[in-house]
Amino acid sequence: MNFPQYRPCRLRQSAALRALVRETELSVSHLVLPLFVREGREARRPIGSMPGQFQLSVDEILKEARQAFDLGVPAVILFGIPARKDARASGACGIVPKAVRALKRELPELLVIADVCLCEYMSHGHCGVVRNGRVDNDATLPLLAKAAVAYADAGADVVAPSDMMDGRVAAIRAALDRAGHIETPIMSYAAKFASAFYGPFREAAESAPKFGDRRSYQMDAGNAEEALREVALDIAEGADIVMVKPALAYLDLVRRVKDQFGYPVAVYNVSGEYSMVKAAAANGWVDERAVVMEMMTGFRRAGADILLTYWAKDIARWLR
């Protein structure tokens, strides 16, 4: 139809009309709040590069999770900071299970997701076992599987491998099933890119690699077809939800993953995306609320069903 018979602006004349015909909805039910848990009590350590975010002891995690849950946020995802690091990631089975048990005891209806990676627990900061200066993919798989089972044993509702080792979803699925956790879903960081947007997270999780980088196992930013192969592999190995990470610079892949596979798709609105908006808002250059809500709507429009974001509590308030 052509102007003047068809006038798209007719349906933009009021807030009520715009809401009535809106194609993409954003709701609190899509949100997951990332939380960083460390040892101690009454610990609330600010993360300098991520204003408003903290490393929290278990008692403080309970307070933060309660606030989020009371606002309607249905889920949290946990990252652990151990008291001690070593070359076998022994701490991976320590602080996170402790936090999971506390959360499920105090907030049984809260969905608790446990990130499964080894970088925070390794003395060298890489996501797997290092041999002769390189990450040994196959030697890492049993450690990832052991951690995933420990989280499920503690009561985690979902385990989320983020390491990008080949074959890790199959190893975790097999280990969970052997341990009797056949109902525990896997949310796989299926297409996780080696990204400059992760910088502040390295401070938050104290997980910066002591040498080299993670480009030998995380994906190259230019590769879209490879990302689709990675997603297909994880689905074939038993992933129930697949993730694209980061979110903002990879929305083309979110759309392609959703269209091609039809699986539940998550995105992680990562630390660098958060910190950039926070910095711009602090300088008065952008309206934080408006920018955040536009980004979240963009993630949903691209096909994301699940939004991991540090703004989860704020968004829940803004949606009220």
ZIGI-V486333 format. One line per field, one symbol per residue. phi: phi as a letter, one per 20 degrees, with the letter a starting at -180 (. if undefined). psi: psi as a letter, one per 30 degrees, with the letter a starting at -180 (. if undefined). burial: # if it has 24 or more other ideal C-beta (glycine too) atoms within 12 Angstrom, else .. Layout:
BEGIN
phi=???
psi=???
burial=???
END
This chain:
BEGIN
phi=.dfefdcgfgedfbffffffdfecddcffeecefcddcfoclebefegecgndbecfgffgfffffgfffeofebccdcddffbdbedlgffddffgfffgffffecfeffdddfdbdffdefeneebfdclmcfegffegfffffffffffgfogfbdcfcemffnfffffgfffffendfeffddeffcdefcffegfffffelcfffbmbdffcefffedeffffffffffffepfecdcdbfefecfffgffffffdmegddcdffgffffffgffffemeceggfffffffffffffpfecdebfegfffgffef
psi=llkfejjffeggfleeeeeegkekkklfffkkjkkjkllakhkijkjefikfllkkleeeeeeeeeeeefffkfllkkkkjlfklaggheffgdeeeeeeeeefeeiffkjjkjkjlfeffkffglglkkkhglkjeeffeeeeeeeeeeeeefgkfkkikgfgkkgeeeeeeeeeeegghffjlkjkieikkjkfffeeeeeefhgkkflaagfffllkffjeeeeeeeeeeeeefgkfkkkkkaeeggfeeeeeeeeefglkklkjjleeeeeeeeeeefggfljeeeeeeeeeeeeeefgkfkjjkfgeeeeeeff.
burial=.........................#.#.##########.......#.##.#######.######.###.############..#.###.##############..#..#####################....#.#.###################################.##....#..############.#############....#..###....#..##.##.###.###############.######..#.################.........#..###.######.###############.##.
END
